[in-house]
Amino acid sequence: MDVTPRKRHLSRLRPAGLLGLVPLFACGPLERYRVAYEQHDREYRANVQFDEHRVPVGDTGHTLYAREFSGSSAESGPLILLLHGIPDSLHLYDLLAAELGSTHRVVSFDFLGWGQSDKPEDIAFDFRGLRRDLDAVLGYFDPRDGVALVVHDTSGVPGIEFALDEPERVRALILLNTVYRGITCRELPEAIDRFSTLGFSRDAGVFLATRNTSAWQKGVGNQLKKFFVRDDPRQEFVPVLCHQAQGIRPAFFGLAGVYKAEVEVDNPAGSRMAEFDAPVHIVFGAEDPYLDAKLARAFHESFPRSRLDLVEDAGHYVQLDQPQRVSHLIRETLAAIPRRQTRPEDR
């Protein structure tokens, strides 16, 4: 299967409205999000080839949605696994997956409760759940030459923990504007802060957002708008992610509700991070107002043998603001990984 990132003419719609409970006039009707999402999906499928999978999640009876990119010129080597954060989905990696998929085997997926994955009502949405989903994806795709984990935002918690727990399976760890336990930002994004501070204000916000889809989507849109530096990807992807936002509320409220208790803690893995041998590449958008350069340097100190690159003209969504630059940096990391000898039974 040939995966060739061709020139894209994806949707160009205006950003969404204000974060919070009161919508502003800046965002159009909900139908606009649906139309933008469908147009994006049609044009992406016309320009980029990938296989679609439903990944079983243990014995839960639920499945994850995943996309596999692997061009005919894909090199042997580790599987590149792309993990999204909140409040987004695998569409966060649409441009990067197309870039990398021409030369590597790449998988992006939605965690349970997000994107096109199942949205069950019988499970808790927390960081243990993210790790469960990650384990399910790796078990399903079974990367025999190991995995290069690319984590962003809250997915840094399960991704880094997996790397530390099973270092023999991880060939590289790429950190894109992410967090980990004890290594977090000084100022949370407003949406995370609002719904992670337990009390009456959060409860009222959950109540109203659950009952007012229009206001909720507009609020998400305003937060997403702040995650970009460049206007083109902002206009292209904010409506796409806003359309999906109507279905993510339980997962978002659940994960945000445990964020401070799970992440704003002392780092429990400092010594293991210092001893981690696989390449660690820290690639942060230099203009992220939340997960900023200071946080990137904190990761650089925690992984002493890591490489740090701050990408100019890029914000929190560094992989959408500068997909070609990020792709180039990831390829440099992968090129430096020694090839494993193929066992006869794996041929």
Buried (B, 14 or more C-beta within 10 A) or exposed (E): EEBEBEEBEBBEBBBBBBBBBEBBEBBBEBEBBBBBBEBBBEBBEEBBBBEEBEBEBEEBEBBBBBBBBBBEEBEEBBBBBBBBBBBBBBBBBBBBBBBBBBBBBBBBBBBBBBBBBBBBEEBEBBBBBBBBBBBBBBEBBEBEBBBBBBBBBBBBBBBBBBBBEEBEBBBBBBBBBBBBBBBBBEEBBBBBBBBBBEEEEBEEBBEBBEEBBEBBBBBBBBBBBBBBBBEEBBBBBBBBBBBBBBBBBBBBBBBBBBBBEBBBEEBEBEEBBEEBEBBBBBBBBBBBBBBBBEBBBBBBEBBEEBBBBBBEEBBBBBBBBBBEBBBEBBBEBBEEBEEBEEEEEEE
